[in-house]
């Protein structure tokens, strides 16, 4: 039965409720410390632990962000931070954890007078902790205002035996300046740059740069946020000193004292990571500013005769921009105007008239920051005369200078040449430079691997008969098949050019992977040929003398060289050995894998040739099989 009178409710103020909860947490010290290991990437041992804090599990203040957010809103952030510091220190000692303790401290709390003058040192001494085991990890929640005061506080703590770390480098408000000002012993790279580093060449470059700076400044780098084995191994490969993240261990109130077996095994494995490559997209962006030429402009009222005299005075001047109030409004082409002046009575009739009458009123105008690639696309899609006239470059709409089609084509050509050295434009696989760099890294680290030179047999006649488009498709198929046979985290595949590929296997089952690639290629390549050619196993062409020549279907040859530590000194030697093995593979009919098992200069070990089931094998001392009729 409903009541005749409605009850009255007073809505609670959520801000007051959260403040009451926070005050209760402070008074009752209901905080829990959790610890996440920081490991040495070199030794695989636990170097220390980062102490983290959690609020009451049944409270909206459980998450650190909520806890410190409410504290900052109510002016209690320093009090809460000091309490967190005490709870972490007490629990660290109670657990008797080994190594160093990384203690999160905000710059604001560090420069508080009651924190500066002995309170912290007295507290940790009561707990029995030596200051040199404590690393003050500076975390930025807001921009640092007084670097001088902060530097003095850091020097004070360092003099007492503490060490300093900067957290989340690359993410904070002023972390790079903090690094320069404070010269910390440790620098933590923000997890954004670590997660996915094995697939992102930009992140890789950022971390490599940080590592180089750290080496120069005497800091040790800690990579945060490692979540996969691939990230772990690449971080180790870069020479980063320490690592931390969920793949190693999650924060725990009772943390482990040793690494998980899979992490220890991965770190103990001698291997070299495969760096991500950006293909053509990995090139640095070049803007139209690189093409800028200083060309004097004229106004729309400038006489045609004056413009003509400018062209006569400068034989290299191809176009003159027409600018009004700093804004380009047209362009005058050299040859167009000179051609007009060559006509009878043109100078007399039009020489004193404004040049705007004969200008191109729709010139190609681009901003100085447009990329060369975008500019090239615009020129290609625009009318052909823009390539001859050139283009006007502006800064925020205002005239800046000119660019020529010749300079644009030269720059694009050079970029393509440079790109081909780093990535093949057809397959986007790494080119010669990354291939050689990876080989040298494998040699320097003393890692055993297998170098495979992969090449198509009878590819040139296929290209001639079926066309270059089909040839490109077959090369892309080859790259795809070979890439699918690789472990992307351990095996490196590169495209030298044409139909030549290189695989650098660290996978121990490399031979089975090569067989799988041969089988996959054999199955897929048949679709490139007509039914008639497939049935007779090849096709015929006429040579220059009109003779009929039979060409077998295109097949894949792989020459493999097993490389042991110290066996070769450079990528040049390995390339030569792999090329020789490839030649041996190409001497056999069909899709074949030749494995060179001799040491350089050795003559007592057999050469093994492995083909599809039923293929012949070649050992030293046996007569050589005949060469194929055609090779790529």
Secondary structure as a PSIPRED ss2 file (coil, helix, strand):
# PSIPRED VFORMAT (PSIPRED V4.0)

   1 X C   1.000  0.000  0.000
   2 X C   1.000  0.000  0.000
   3 X C   1.000  0.000  0.000
   4 X C   1.000  0.000  0.000
   5 X C   1.000  0.000  0.000
   6 X C   1.000  0.000  0.000
   7 X C   1.000  0.000  0.000
   8 X C   1.000  0.000  0.000
   9 X C   1.000  0.000  0.000
  10 X C   1.000  0.000  0.000
  11 X C   1.000  0.000  0.000
  12 X C   1.000  0.000  0.000
  13 X C   1.000  0.000  0.000
  14 X H   0.000  1.000  0.000
  15 X H   0.000  1.000  0.000
  16 X H   0.000  1.000  0.000
  17 X H   0.000  1.000  0.000
  18 X H   0.000  1.000  0.000
  19 X H   0.000  1.000  0.000
  20 X H   0.000  1.000  0.000
  21 X H   0.000  1.000  0.000
  22 X H   0.000  1.000  0.000
  23 X H   0.000  1.000  0.000
  24 X H   0.000  1.000  0.000
  25 X H   0.000  1.000  0.000
  26 X H   0.000  1.000  0.000
  27 X H   0.000  1.000  0.000
  28 X H   0.000  1.000  0.000
  29 X C   1.000  0.000  0.000
  30 X C   1.000  0.000  0.000
  31 X C   1.000  0.000  0.000
  32 X E   0.000  0.000  1.000
  33 X E   0.000  0.000  1.000
  34 X E   0.000  0.000  1.000
  35 X E   0.000  0.000  1.000
  36 X E   0.000  0.000  1.000
  37 X E   0.000  0.000  1.000
  38 X E   0.000  0.000  1.000
  39 X E   0.000  0.000  1.000
  40 X E   0.000  0.000  1.000
  41 X C   1.000  0.000  0.000
  42 X C   1.000  0.000  0.000
  43 X C   1.000  0.000  0.000
  44 X C   1.000  0.000  0.000
  45 X C   1.000  0.000  0.000
  46 X E   0.000  0.000  1.000
  47 X E   0.000  0.000  1.000
  48 X E   0.000  0.000  1.000
  49 X E   0.000  0.000  1.000
  50 X E   0.000  0.000  1.000
  51 X E   0.000  0.000  1.000
  52 X E   0.000  0.000  1.000
  53 X E   0.000  0.000  1.000
  54 X E   0.000  0.000  1.000
  55 X C   1.000  0.000  0.000
  56 X C   1.000  0.000  0.000
  57 X C   1.000  0.000  0.000
  58 X C   1.000  0.000  0.000
  59 X C   1.000  0.000  0.000
  60 X C   1.000  0.000  0.000
  61 X C   1.000  0.000  0.000
  62 X C   1.000  0.000  0.000
  63 X C   1.000  0.000  0.000
  64 X H   0.000  1.000  0.000
  65 X H   0.000  1.000  0.000
  66 X H   0.000  1.000  0.000
  67 X H   0.000  1.000  0.000
  68 X H   0.000  1.000  0.000
  69 X H   0.000  1.000  0.000
  70 X H   0.000  1.000  0.000
  71 X H   0.000  1.000  0.000
  72 X H   0.000  1.000  0.000
  73 X H   0.000  1.000  0.000
  74 X C   1.000  0.000  0.000
  75 X C   1.000  0.000  0.000
  76 X C   1.000  0.000  0.000
  77 X H   0.000  1.000  0.000
  78 X H   0.000  1.000  0.000
  79 X H   0.000  1.000  0.000
  80 X H   0.000  1.000  0.000
  81 X H   0.000  1.000  0.000
  82 X H   0.000  1.000  0.000
  83 X H   0.000  1.000  0.000
  84 X H   0.000  1.000  0.000
  85 X H   0.000  1.000  0.000
  86 X H   0.000  1.000  0.000
  87 X H   0.000  1.000  0.000
  88 X H   0.000  1.000  0.000
  89 X H   0.000  1.000  0.000
  90 X H   0.000  1.000  0.000
  91 X H   0.000  1.000  0.000
  92 X H   0.000  1.000  0.000
  93 X H   0.000  1.000  0.000
  94 X H   0.000  1.000  0.000
  95 X H   0.000  1.000  0.000
  96 X C   1.000  0.000  0.000
  97 X C   1.000  0.000  0.000
  98 X C   1.000  0.000  0.000
  99 X C   1.000  0.000  0.000
 100 X E   0.000  0.000  1.000
 101 X E   0.000  0.000  1.000
 102 X E   0.000  0.000  1.000
 103 X E   0.000  0.000  1.000
 104 X E   0.000  0.000  1.000
 105 X E   0.000  0.000  1.000
 106 X E   0.000  0.000  1.000
 107 X H   0.000  1.000  0.000
 108 X H   0.000  1.000  0.000
 109 X H   0.000  1.000  0.000
 110 X H   0.000  1.000  0.000
 111 X C   1.000  0.000  0.000
 112 X C   1.000  0.000  0.000
 113 X H   0.000  1.000  0.000
 114 X H   0.000  1.000  0.000
 115 X H   0.000  1.000  0.000
 116 X H   0.000  1.000  0.000
 117 X C   1.000  0.000  0.000
 118 X C   1.000  0.000  0.000
 119 X H   0.000  1.000  0.000
 120 X H   0.000  1.000  0.000
 121 X H   0.000  1.000  0.000
 122 X H   0.000  1.000  0.000
 123 X H   0.000  1.000  0.000
 124 X H   0.000  1.000  0.000
 125 X H   0.000  1.000  0.000
 126 X H   0.000  1.000  0.000
 127 X H   0.000  1.000  0.000
 128 X C   1.000  0.000  0.000
 129 X C   1.000  0.000  0.000
 130 X C   1.000  0.000  0.000
 131 X H   0.000  1.000  0.000
 132 X H   0.000  1.000  0.000
 133 X H   0.000  1.000  0.000
 134 X E   0.000  0.000  1.000
 135 X E   0.000  0.000  1.000
 136 X E   0.000  0.000  1.000
 137 X E   0.000  0.000  1.000
 138 X E   0.000  0.000  1.000
 139 X E   0.000  0.000  1.000
 140 X C   1.000  0.000  0.000
 141 X C   1.000  0.000  0.000
 142 X C   1.000  0.000  0.000
 143 X C   1.000  0.000  0.000
 144 X C   1.000  0.000  0.000
 145 X C   1.000  0.000  0.000
 146 X C   1.000  0.000  0.000
 147 X H   0.000  1.000  0.000
 148 X H   0.000  1.000  0.000
 149 X H   0.000  1.000  0.000
 150 X H   0.000  1.000  0.000
 151 X H   0.000  1.000  0.000
 152 X H   0.000  1.000  0.000
 153 X H   0.000  1.000  0.000
 154 X H   0.000  1.000  0.000
 155 X H   0.000  1.000  0.000
 156 X H   0.000  1.000  0.000
 157 X H   0.000  1.000  0.000
 158 X H   0.000  1.000  0.000
 159 X H   0.000  1.000  0.000
 160 X C   1.000  0.000  0.000
 161 X C   1.000  0.000  0.000
 162 X C   1.000  0.000  0.000
 163 X E   0.000  0.000  1.000
 164 X E   0.000  0.000  1.000
 165 X E   0.000  0.000  1.000
 166 X E   0.000  0.000  1.000
 167 X E   0.000  0.000  1.000
 168 X E   0.000  0.000  1.000
 169 X E   0.000  0.000  1.000
 170 X C   1.000  0.000  0.000
 171 X C   1.000  0.000  0.000
 172 X C   1.000  0.000  0.000
 173 X C   1.000  0.000  0.000
 174 X C   1.000  0.000  0.000
 175 X H   0.000  1.000  0.000
 176 X H   0.000  1.000  0.000
 177 X H   0.000  1.000  0.000
 178 X H   0.000  1.000  0.000
 179 X H   0.000  1.000  0.000
 180 X H   0.000  1.000  0.000
 181 X H   0.000  1.000  0.000
 182 X H   0.000  1.000  0.000
 183 X C   1.000  0.000  0.000
 184 X C   1.000  0.000  0.000
 185 X C   1.000  0.000  0.000
 186 X E   0.000  0.000  1.000
 187 X E   0.000  0.000  1.000
 188 X E   0.000  0.000  1.000
 189 X E   0.000  0.000  1.000
 190 X C   1.000  0.000  0.000
 191 X H   0.000  1.000  0.000
 192 X H   0.000  1.000  0.000
 193 X H   0.000  1.000  0.000
 194 X C   1.000  0.000  0.000
 195 X C   1.000  0.000  0.000
 196 X C   1.000  0.000  0.000
 197 X H   0.000  1.000  0.000
 198 X H   0.000  1.000  0.000
 199 X H   0.000  1.000  0.000
 200 X C   1.000  0.000  0.000
 201 X H   0.000  1.000  0.000
 202 X H   0.000  1.000  0.000
 203 X H   0.000  1.000  0.000
 204 X H   0.000  1.000  0.000
 205 X H   0.000  1.000  0.000
 206 X H   0.000  1.000  0.000
 207 X H   0.000  1.000  0.000
 208 X H   0.000  1.000  0.000
 209 X H   0.000  1.000  0.000
 210 X H   0.000  1.000  0.000
 211 X H   0.000  1.000  0.000
 212 X H   0.000  1.000  0.000
 213 X H   0.000  1.000  0.000
 214 X H   0.000  1.000  0.000
 215 X H   0.000  1.000  0.000
 216 X H   0.000  1.000  0.000
 217 X H   0.000  1.000  0.000
 218 X C   1.000  0.000  0.000
 219 X C   1.000  0.000  0.000
 220 X E   0.000  0.000  1.000
 221 X E   0.000  0.000  1.000
 222 X E   0.000  0.000  1.000
 223 X E   0.000  0.000  1.000
 224 X C   1.000  0.000  0.000
 225 X C   1.000  0.000  0.000
 226 X C   1.000  0.000  0.000
 227 X C   1.000  0.000  0.000
 228 X C   1.000  0.000  0.000
 229 X H   0.000  1.000  0.000
 230 X H   0.000  1.000  0.000
 231 X H   0.000  1.000  0.000
 232 X H   0.000  1.000  0.000
 233 X H   0.000  1.000  0.000
 234 X H   0.000  1.000  0.000
 235 X H   0.000  1.000  0.000
 236 X H   0.000  1.000  0.000
 237 X H   0.000  1.000  0.000
 238 X C   1.000  0.000  0.000
 239 X C   1.000  0.000  0.000
 240 X C   1.000  0.000  0.000
 241 X C   1.000  0.000  0.000
 242 X E   0.000  0.000  1.000
 243 X E   0.000  0.000  1.000
 244 X C   1.000  0.000  0.000
 245 X C   1.000  0.000  0.000
 246 X C   1.000  0.000  0.000
 247 X C   1.000  0.000  0.000
 248 X C   1.000  0.000  0.000
 249 X C   1.000  0.000  0.000
 250 X C   1.000  0.000  0.000
 251 X C   1.000  0.000  0.000
 252 X E   0.000  0.000  1.000
 253 X C   1.000  0.000  0.000
 254 X C   1.000  0.000  0.000
 255 X C   1.000  0.000  0.000
 256 X C   1.000  0.000  0.000
 257 X C   1.000  0.000  0.000
 258 X C   1.000  0.000  0.000
 259 X C   1.000  0.000  0.000
 260 X C   1.000  0.000  0.000
 261 X H   0.000  1.000  0.000
 262 X H   0.000  1.000  0.000
 263 X H   0.000  1.000  0.000
 264 X H   0.000  1.000  0.000
 265 X H   0.000  1.000  0.000
 266 X H   0.000  1.000  0.000
 267 X H   0.000  1.000  0.000
 268 X H   0.000  1.000  0.000
 269 X C   1.000  0.000  0.000
 270 X C   1.000  0.000  0.000
 271 X C   1.000  0.000  0.000
 272 X C   1.000  0.000  0.000
 273 X C   1.000  0.000  0.000
 274 X C   1.000  0.000  0.000
 275 X C   1.000  0.000  0.000
 276 X C   1.000  0.000  0.000
 277 X C   1.000  0.000  0.000
 278 X C   1.000  0.000  0.000
 279 X H   0.000  1.000  0.000
 280 X H   0.000  1.000  0.000
 281 X H   0.000  1.000  0.000
 282 X H   0.000  1.000  0.000
 283 X C   1.000  0.000  0.000
 284 X C   1.000  0.000  0.000
 285 X C   1.000  0.000  0.000
 286 X C   1.000  0.000  0.000
 287 X E   0.000  0.000  1.000
 288 X H   0.000  1.000  0.000
 289 X H   0.000  1.000  0.000
 290 X H   0.000  1.000  0.000
 291 X H   0.000  1.000  0.000
 292 X C   1.000  0.000  0.000
 293 X E   0.000  0.000  1.000
 294 X C   1.000  0.000  0.000
 295 X C   1.000  0.000  0.000
 296 X C   1.000  0.000  0.000
 297 X C   1.000  0.000  0.000
 298 X E   0.000  0.000  1.000
 299 X C   1.000  0.000  0.000
 300 X C   1.000  0.000  0.000
 301 X C   1.000  0.000  0.000
 302 X C   1.000  0.000  0.000
 303 X E   0.000  0.000  1.000
 304 X H   0.000  1.000  0.000
 305 X H   0.000  1.000  0.000
 306 X H   0.000  1.000  0.000
 307 X H   0.000  1.000  0.000
 308 X H   0.000  1.000  0.000
 309 X H   0.000  1.000  0.000
 310 X H   0.000  1.000  0.000
 311 X H   0.000  1.000  0.000
 312 X H   0.000  1.000  0.000
 313 X H   0.000  1.000  0.000
 314 X C   1.000  0.000  0.000
 315 X C   1.000  0.000  0.000
 316 X C   1.000  0.000  0.000
 317 X C   1.000  0.000  0.000
 318 X C   1.000  0.000  0.000
 319 X E   0.000  0.000  1.000
 320 X E   0.000  0.000  1.000
 321 X E   0.000  0.000  1.000
 322 X E   0.000  0.000  1.000
 323 X E   0.000  0.000  1.000
 324 X E   0.000  0.000  1.000
 325 X C   1.000  0.000  0.000
 326 X C   1.000  0.000  0.000
 327 X E   0.000  0.000  1.000
 328 X E   0.000  0.000  1.000
 329 X E   0.000  0.000  1.000
 330 X E   0.000  0.000  1.000
 331 X E   0.000  0.000  1.000
 332 X E   0.000  0.000  1.000
 333 X E   0.000  0.000  1.000
 334 X H   0.000  1.000  0.000
 335 X H   0.000  1.000  0.000
 336 X H   0.000  1.000  0.000
 337 X H   0.000  1.000  0.000
 338 X H   0.000  1.000  0.000
 339 X H   0.000  1.000  0.000
 340 X H   0.000  1.000  0.000
 341 X H   0.000  1.000  0.000
 342 X C   1.000  0.000  0.000
 343 X C   1.000  0.000  0.000
 344 X C   1.000  0.000  0.000
 345 X C   1.000  0.000  0.000
 346 X H   0.000  1.000  0.000
 347 X H   0.000  1.000  0.000
 348 X H   0.000  1.000  0.000
 349 X H   0.000  1.000  0.000
 350 X H   0.000  1.000  0.000
 351 X C   1.000  0.000  0.000
 352 X C   1.000  0.000  0.000
 353 X C   1.000  0.000  0.000
 354 X E   0.000  0.000  1.000
 355 X H   0.000  1.000  0.000
 356 X H   0.000  1.000  0.000
 357 X H   0.000  1.000  0.000
 358 X C   1.000  0.000  0.000
 359 X C   1.000  0.000  0.000
 360 X E   0.000  0.000  1.000
 361 X C   1.000  0.000  0.000
 362 X C   1.000  0.000  0.000
 363 X C   1.000  0.000  0.000
 364 X C   1.000  0.000  0.000
 365 X E   0.000  0.000  1.000
 366 X E   0.000  0.000  1.000
 367 X E   0.000  0.000  1.000
 368 X C   1.000  0.000  0.000
 369 X C   1.000  0.000  0.000
 370 X C   1.000  0.000  0.000
 371 X E   0.000  0.000  1.000
 372 X H   0.000  1.000  0.000
 373 X H   0.000  1.000  0.000
 374 X H   0.000  1.000  0.000
 375 X H   0.000  1.000  0.000
 376 X H   0.000  1.000  0.000
 377 X H   0.000  1.000  0.000
 378 X H   0.000  1.000  0.000
 379 X H   0.000  1.000  0.000
 380 X H   0.000  1.000  0.000
 381 X H   0.000  1.000  0.000
 382 X C   1.000  0.000  0.000
 383 X C   1.000  0.000  0.000
 384 X C   1.000  0.000  0.000
 385 X H   0.000  1.000  0.000
 386 X H   0.000  1.000  0.000
 387 X H   0.000  1.000  0.000
 388 X H   0.000  1.000  0.000
 389 X H   0.000  1.000  0.000
 390 X C   1.000  0.000  0.000
 391 X E   0.000  0.000  1.000
 392 X E   0.000  0.000  1.000
 393 X E   0.000  0.000  1.000
 394 X E   0.000  0.000  1.000
 395 X E   0.000  0.000  1.000
 396 X C   1.000  0.000  0.000
 397 X C   1.000  0.000  0.000
 398 X E   0.000  0.000  1.000
 399 X E   0.000  0.000  1.000
 400 X E   0.000  0.000  1.000
 401 X E   0.000  0.000  1.000
 402 X E   0.000  0.000  1.000
 403 X E   0.000  0.000  1.000
 404 X C   1.000  0.000  0.000
 405 X H   0.000  1.000  0.000
 406 X H   0.000  1.000  0.000
 407 X H   0.000  1.000  0.000
 408 X H   0.000  1.000  0.000
 409 X H   0.000  1.000  0.000
 410 X H   0.000  1.000  0.000
 411 X H   0.000  1.000  0.000
 412 X H   0.000  1.000  0.000
 413 X H   0.000  1.000  0.000
 414 X H   0.000  1.000  0.000
 415 X H   0.000  1.000  0.000
 416 X H   0.000  1.000  0.000
 417 X H   0.000  1.000  0.000
 418 X H   0.000  1.000  0.000
 419 X H   0.000  1.000  0.000
 420 X H   0.000  1.000  0.000
 421 X H   0.000  1.000  0.000
 422 X H   0.000  1.000  0.000
 423 X E   0.000  0.000  1.000
 424 X C   1.000  0.000  0.000
 425 X C   1.000  0.000  0.000
 426 X C   1.000  0.000  0.000
 427 X C   1.000  0.000  0.000
 428 X C   1.000  0.000  0.000
 429 X C   1.000  0.000  0.000
 430 X E   0.000  0.000  1.000
 431 X C   1.000  0.000  0.000
 432 X H   0.000  1.000  0.000
 433 X H   0.000  1.000  0.000
 434 X H   0.000  1.000  0.000
 435 X H   0.000  1.000  0.000
 436 X H   0.000  1.000  0.000
 437 X H   0.000  1.000  0.000
 438 X H   0.000  1.000  0.000
 439 X H   0.000  1.000  0.000
 440 X H   0.000  1.000  0.000
 441 X H   0.000  1.000  0.000
 442 X H   0.000  1.000  0.000
 443 X H   0.000  1.000  0.000
 444 X H   0.000  1.000  0.000
 445 X H   0.000  1.000  0.000
 446 X C   1.000  0.000  0.000
 447 X C   1.000  0.000  0.000
 448 X C   1.000  0.000  0.000
 449 X E   0.000  0.000  1.000
 450 X E   0.000  0.000  1.000
 451 X E   0.000  0.000  1.000
 452 X E   0.000  0.000  1.000
 453 X E   0.000  0.000  1.000
 454 X E   0.000  0.000  1.000
 455 X E   0.000  0.000  1.000
 456 X E   0.000  0.000  1.000
 457 X E   0.000  0.000  1.000
 458 X C   1.000  0.000  0.000
 459 X H   0.000  1.000  0.000
 460 X H   0.000  1.000  0.000
 461 X H   0.000  1.000  0.000
 462 X H   0.000  1.000  0.000
 463 X H   0.000  1.000  0.000
 464 X H   0.000  1.000  0.000
 465 X H   0.000  1.000  0.000
 466 X H   0.000  1.000  0.000
 467 X C   1.000  0.000  0.000
 468 X H   0.000  1.000  0.000
 469 X H   0.000  1.000  0.000
 470 X H   0.000  1.000  0.000
 471 X H   0.000  1.000  0.000
 472 X H   0.000  1.000  0.000
 473 X H   0.000  1.000  0.000
 474 X H   0.000  1.000  0.000
 475 X H   0.000  1.000  0.000
 476 X H   0.000  1.000  0.000
 477 X H   0.000  1.000  0.000
 478 X H   0.000  1.000  0.000
 479 X H   0.000  1.000  0.000
 480 X H   0.000  1.000  0.000
 481 X H   0.000  1.000  0.000
 482 X H   0.000  1.000  0.000
 483 X H   0.000  1.000  0.000
 484 X H   0.000  1.000  0.000
 485 X C   1.000  0.000  0.000
 486 X C   1.000  0.000  0.000
 487 X C   1.000  0.000  0.000
 488 X C   1.000  0.000  0.000
 489 X C   1.000  0.000  0.000
 490 X C   1.000  0.000  0.000
 491 X C   1.000  0.000  0.000
 492 X E   0.000  0.000  1.000
 493 X E   0.000  0.000  1.000
 494 X E   0.000  0.000  1.000
 495 X E   0.000  0.000  1.000
 496 X E   0.000  0.000  1.000
 497 X E   0.000  0.000  1.000
 498 X C   1.000  0.000  0.000
 499 X C   1.000  0.000  0.000
 500 X E   0.000  0.000  1.000
 501 X E   0.000  0.000  1.000
 502 X E   0.000  0.000  1.000
 503 X E   0.000  0.000  1.000
 504 X E   0.000  0.000  1.000
 505 X E   0.000  0.000  1.000
 506 X C   1.000  0.000  0.000
 507 X C   1.000  0.000  0.000
 508 X C   1.000  0.000  0.000
 509 X C   1.000  0.000  0.000
 510 X H   0.000  1.000  0.000
 511 X H   0.000  1.000  0.000
 512 X H   0.000  1.000  0.000
 513 X H   0.000  1.000  0.000
 514 X H   0.000  1.000  0.000
 515 X H   0.000  1.000  0.000
 516 X H   0.000  1.000  0.000
 517 X H   0.000  1.000  0.000
 518 X H   0.000  1.000  0.000
 519 X H   0.000  1.000  0.000
 520 X H   0.000  1.000  0.000
 521 X H   0.000  1.000  0.000
 522 X H   0.000  1.000  0.000
 523 X H   0.000  1.000  0.000
 524 X H   0.000  1.000  0.000
 525 X H   0.000  1.000  0.000
 526 X H   0.000  1.000  0.000
 527 X H   0.000  1.000  0.000
 528 X H   0.000  1.000  0.000
 529 X C   1.000  0.000  0.000
 530 X C   1.000  0.000  0.000
 531 X H   0.000  1.000  0.000
 532 X H   0.000  1.000  0.000
 533 X H   0.000  1.000  0.000
 534 X H   0.000  1.000  0.000
 535 X H   0.000  1.000  0.000
 536 X H   0.000  1.000  0.000
 537 X C   1.000  0.000  0.000
 538 X E   0.000  0.000  1.000
 539 X E   0.000  0.000  1.000
 540 X E   0.000  0.000  1.000
 541 X E   0.000  0.000  1.000
 542 X E   0.000  0.000  1.000
 543 X C   1.000  0.000  0.000
 544 X C   1.000  0.000  0.000
 545 X C   1.000  0.000  0.000
 546 X C   1.000  0.000  0.000
 547 X C   1.000  0.000  0.000
 548 X E   0.000  0.000  1.000
 549 X E   0.000  0.000  1.000
 550 X E   0.000  0.000  1.000
 551 X E   0.000  0.000  1.000
 552 X E   0.000  0.000  1.000
 553 X C   1.000  0.000  0.000
 554 X C   1.000  0.000  0.000
 555 X E   0.000  0.000  1.000
 556 X E   0.000  0.000  1.000
 557 X E   0.000  0.000  1.000
 558 X E   0.000  0.000  1.000
 559 X E   0.000  0.000  1.000
 560 X E   0.000  0.000  1.000
 561 X E   0.000  0.000  1.000
 562 X E   0.000  0.000  1.000
 563 X E   0.000  0.000  1.000
 564 X C   1.000  0.000  0.000
 565 X C   1.000  0.000  0.000
 566 X C   1.000  0.000  0.000
 567 X C   1.000  0.000  0.000
 568 X C   1.000  0.000  0.000
 569 X C   1.000  0.000  0.000
 570 X C   1.000  0.000  0.000
 571 X H   0.000  1.000  0.000
 572 X H   0.000  1.000  0.000
 573 X H   0.000  1.000  0.000
 574 X H   0.000  1.000  0.000
 575 X H   0.000  1.000  0.000
 576 X H   0.000  1.000  0.000
 577 X H   0.000  1.000  0.000
 578 X H   0.000  1.000  0.000
 579 X H   0.000  1.000  0.000
 580 X H   0.000  1.000  0.000
 581 X H   0.000  1.000  0.000
 582 X H   0.000  1.000  0.000
 583 X H   0.000  1.000  0.000
 584 X H   0.000  1.000  0.000
 585 X H   0.000  1.000  0.000
 586 X H   0.000  1.000  0.000
 587 X C   1.000  0.000  0.000
 588 X C   1.000  0.000  0.000
 589 X C   1.000  0.000  0.000
 590 X C   1.000  0.000  0.000
 591 X C   1.000  0.000  0.000
 592 X E   0.000  0.000  1.000
 593 X E   0.000  0.000  1.000
 594 X E   0.000  0.000  1.000
 595 X E   0.000  0.000  1.000
 596 X E   0.000  0.000  1.000
 597 X C   1.000  0.000  0.000
 598 X C   1.000  0.000  0.000
 599 X C   1.000  0.000  0.000
 600 X C   1.000  0.000  0.000
 601 X C   1.000  0.000  0.000
 602 X C   1.000  0.000  0.000
 603 X C   1.000  0.000  0.000
 604 X C   1.000  0.000  0.000
 605 X C   1.000  0.000  0.000
 606 X C   1.000  0.000  0.000
 607 X C   1.000  0.000  0.000
 608 X E   0.000  0.000  1.000
 609 X E   0.000  0.000  1.000
 610 X E   0.000  0.000  1.000
 611 X E   0.000  0.000  1.000
 612 X C   1.000  0.000  0.000
 613 X C   1.000  0.000  0.000
 614 X C   1.000  0.000  0.000
 615 X C   1.000  0.000  0.000
 616 X C   1.000  0.000  0.000
 617 X C   1.000  0.000  0.000
 618 X C   1.000  0.000  0.000
 619 X C   1.000  0.000  0.000
 620 X C   1.000  0.000  0.000
 621 X C   1.000  0.000  0.000
 622 X C   1.000  0.000  0.000
 623 X C   1.000  0.000  0.000
 624 X C   1.000  0.000  0.000
 625 X C   1.000  0.000  0.000
 626 X C   1.000  0.000  0.000
 627 X C   1.000  0.000  0.000
 628 X C   1.000  0.000  0.000
 629 X C   1.000  0.000  0.000
 630 X C   1.000  0.000  0.000
 631 X E   0.000  0.000  1.000
 632 X C   1.000  0.000  0.000
